[in-house]
Amino acid sequence: MPSRSIVKINVQGNYYQLRADGVGSKIIYNNDADYRHFLTLLEQYIVVNDAVEALAYCLEPDHFSLLLSQDKEHGIERLMHNIVTAYNKYIDNKYGEEDLLSENNYKVTKISPDELLAVSRDIHTKNVDWMDCEYSSIRAYFYDDVPVWLDKKQIAGQYGTAVKYLKFLQTA
C-alpha cells in the first residue's frame, strides 16, 4: 500500500515523480553490486510490466528518484510492490536485513508535461557529482548509453540537442 502522501490519482497517461527512502533513512545500496541489482529489477519490472515507462532516474545511497510515465492504471503501485518485495528479499538474503524499503515509504507527485524538463533536471542534478553519477540516467541523455527500459524521447524532444540540455541542467 502506498504512503498517505502519495497522489491519490493513479491514472493512465499521467507523469509522476517518485522518491523512495530507506526505512529509517537507512542506506539502501551498500556497494556497486546492490546498485546494479536494483537497476536489474527496474529493467525487469518495467519491461515485463509494460504499465510504466521510466523517463529519468537517479539512485543515491539512501534513496532513489524516478520520473515515470504511467501507461496503465495502477502501474506505479504494481511496479513499487514488485521492486520493494524483490529488493527486500535480495537484501535479506545477502545481509540478513529485513524490510529496508517499504511500500508505505515513498512519495509520488503528479507532474504536468510542461514540468518534465524541470523535474528531470531536479532528478539529474541533486547529486553533487551529477555529471559523473554512474547510477543515473544522465548518461543516456548525452551518450548512446541508453538502457532498453529507459524512454528518453519525451524529454529529449523538449530540449533538442544534448548541448542545449546540458546548458539547461547547468542553470539549476
C-alpha positions as CSV (number, residue, x, y, z in Angstrom):
1,M,0.0,0.0,0.0
2,P,1.5,3.4,-0.9
3,S,2.1,6.1,1.7
4,R,-0.5,8.6,2.7
5,S,1.5,11.3,0.9
6,I,1.0,9.6,-2.5
7,V,-1.1,11.3,-5.1
8,K,-4.4,9.6,-5.0
9,I,-5.0,10.0,-8.8
10,N,-3.4,6.9,-10.4
11,V,-4.4,7.4,-13.9
12,Q,-3.1,6.1,-17.2
13,G,-1.3,8.7,-19.3
14,N,0.0,10.8,-16.4
15,Y,3.6,11.6,-15.4
16,Y,4.8,11.1,-11.9
17,Q,7.9,11.9,-9.9
18,L,8.6,9.2,-7.3
19,R,11.1,9.3,-4.4
20,A,11.6,6.4,-2.1
21,D,13.8,6.5,1.0
22,G,15.2,3.6,3.0
23,V,13.2,2.8,6.1
24,G,14.6,5.0,9.0
25,S,16.9,6.8,6.4
26,K,19.0,3.6,6.2
27,I,21.4,3.2,3.3
28,I,19.8,1.2,0.5
29,Y,22.8,0.3,-1.6
30,N,26.0,-0.9,0.2
31,N,28.1,-1.4,-2.9
32,D,28.1,-1.5,-6.7
33,A,26.5,-4.9,-6.8
34,D,23.5,-3.6,-4.9
35,Y,23.1,-0.7,-7.3
36,R,23.4,-3.0,-10.3
37,H,20.9,-5.5,-8.8
38,F,18.4,-2.7,-8.2
39,L,18.8,-1.5,-11.8
40,T,18.2,-5.0,-13.0
41,L,15.0,-5.1,-11.0
42,L,13.9,-1.8,-12.5
43,E,14.6,-3.2,-16.0
44,Q,12.8,-6.5,-15.3
45,Y,9.7,-5.0,-13.8
46,I,9.4,-2.1,-16.3
47,V,9.9,-4.2,-19.4
48,V,7.7,-7.1,-18.2
49,N,5.0,-5.0,-16.5
50,D,4.6,-2.8,-19.6
51,A,2.5,-0.4,-17.5
52,V,5.1,2.3,-16.7
53,E,7.9,4.0,-18.7
54,A,10.9,5.4,-16.9
55,L,12.0,8.8,-18.2
56,A,14.7,9.6,-15.7
57,Y,16.2,8.1,-12.6
58,C,18.9,8.6,-10.0
59,L,20.0,6.2,-7.3
60,E,21.5,7.7,-4.2
61,P,22.9,5.7,-1.2
62,D,19.8,6.3,0.9
63,H,17.0,6.9,-1.7
64,F,16.1,6.7,-5.3
65,S,14.2,9.1,-7.6
66,L,12.2,8.2,-10.7
67,L,10.4,10.2,-13.3
68,L,7.7,7.9,-14.7
69,S,5.0,7.9,-17.4
70,Q,2.1,5.6,-16.4
71,D,0.7,3.7,-19.4
72,K,-1.8,1.6,-17.4
73,E,-3.8,2.4,-14.3
74,H,-2.1,1.4,-11.1
75,G,1.2,0.7,-12.9
76,I,3.2,2.6,-10.4
77,E,1.7,0.7,-7.5
78,R,2.5,-2.6,-9.1
79,L,6.0,-1.5,-10.0
80,M,6.7,-0.4,-6.5
81,H,5.2,-3.5,-4.9
82,N,7.4,-5.7,-7.2
83,I,10.6,-3.8,-6.7
84,V,10.2,-3.3,-2.9
85,T,9.4,-7.0,-2.5
86,A,12.2,-8.3,-4.7
87,Y,14.9,-5.9,-3.4
88,N,14.0,-6.5,0.2
89,K,14.3,-10.3,-0.4
90,Y,17.7,-9.7,-2.1
91,I,18.9,-7.6,0.9
92,D,17.6,-10.1,3.4
93,N,19.3,-13.0,1.7
94,K,22.6,-11.1,1.2
95,Y,22.9,-9.1,4.5
96,G,20.2,-10.6,6.8
97,E,18.5,-7.2,7.0
98,E,14.7,-7.2,6.7
99,D,12.4,-4.5,5.2
100,L,15.0,-2.0,4.0
101,L,12.4,-0.5,1.7
102,S,8.7,-0.1,2.4
103,E,5.7,0.2,0.2
104,N,4.5,2.8,2.7
105,N,7.6,4.9,2.5
106,Y,7.6,6.6,-0.9
107,K,6.2,9.8,-2.2
108,V,4.6,10.4,-5.6
109,T,3.9,13.7,-7.2
110,K,1.9,14.2,-10.3
111,I,3.8,16.1,-13.0
112,S,2.4,18.0,-15.9
113,P,4.0,17.6,-19.4
114,D,5.3,21.2,-19.0
115,E,7.2,20.2,-15.9
116,L,9.1,17.2,-17.4
117,L,12.3,19.2,-18.1
118,A,12.4,20.8,-14.7
119,V,11.8,17.6,-12.9
120,S,14.4,15.7,-15.0
121,R,16.9,18.5,-14.0
122,D,15.9,18.1,-10.4
123,I,16.5,14.3,-10.5
124,H,19.7,14.5,-12.5
125,T,21.4,17.4,-10.6
126,K,20.7,16.5,-7.0
127,N,23.9,14.5,-6.7
128,V,27.0,16.7,-6.1
129,D,28.9,14.9,-8.8
130,W,25.9,14.7,-11.1
131,M,27.8,14.6,-14.4
132,D,29.7,11.5,-13.2
133,C,26.9,9.8,-11.4
134,E,27.1,6.2,-12.5
135,Y,23.7,5.3,-11.3
136,S,21.7,8.0,-13.0
137,S,20.0,8.3,-16.4
138,I,22.1,11.4,-17.1
139,R,24.5,9.4,-19.4
140,A,21.5,8.4,-21.6
141,Y,20.9,12.0,-22.4
142,F,24.4,12.7,-23.5
143,Y,25.6,9.4,-25.0
144,D,24.1,6.4,-26.6
145,D,24.3,4.6,-23.3
146,V,20.5,4.1,-23.0
147,P,19.1,1.2,-21.1
148,V,16.3,-0.6,-23.0
149,W,13.9,0.2,-20.3
150,L,14.5,4.0,-20.3
151,D,12.5,6.2,-22.7
152,K,14.4,9.4,-23.2
153,K,12.3,10.6,-26.2
154,Q,9.7,12.5,-24.3
155,I,12.3,14.7,-22.5
156,A,14.8,14.8,-25.4
157,G,12.1,16.0,-27.7
158,Q,11.7,19.1,-25.5
159,Y,15.3,20.3,-25.5
160,G,16.6,19.3,-28.9
161,T,20.3,18.7,-28.6
162,A,22.4,17.3,-25.8
163,V,24.3,20.6,-25.6
164,K,21.1,22.5,-25.0
165,Y,20.1,20.1,-22.3
166,L,23.5,20.4,-20.6
167,K,23.1,24.2,-20.6
168,F,19.6,23.8,-19.1
169,L,20.9,21.5,-16.4
170,Q,23.7,23.9,-15.5
171,T,21.2,26.7,-14.9
172,A,19.8,24.8,-11.9
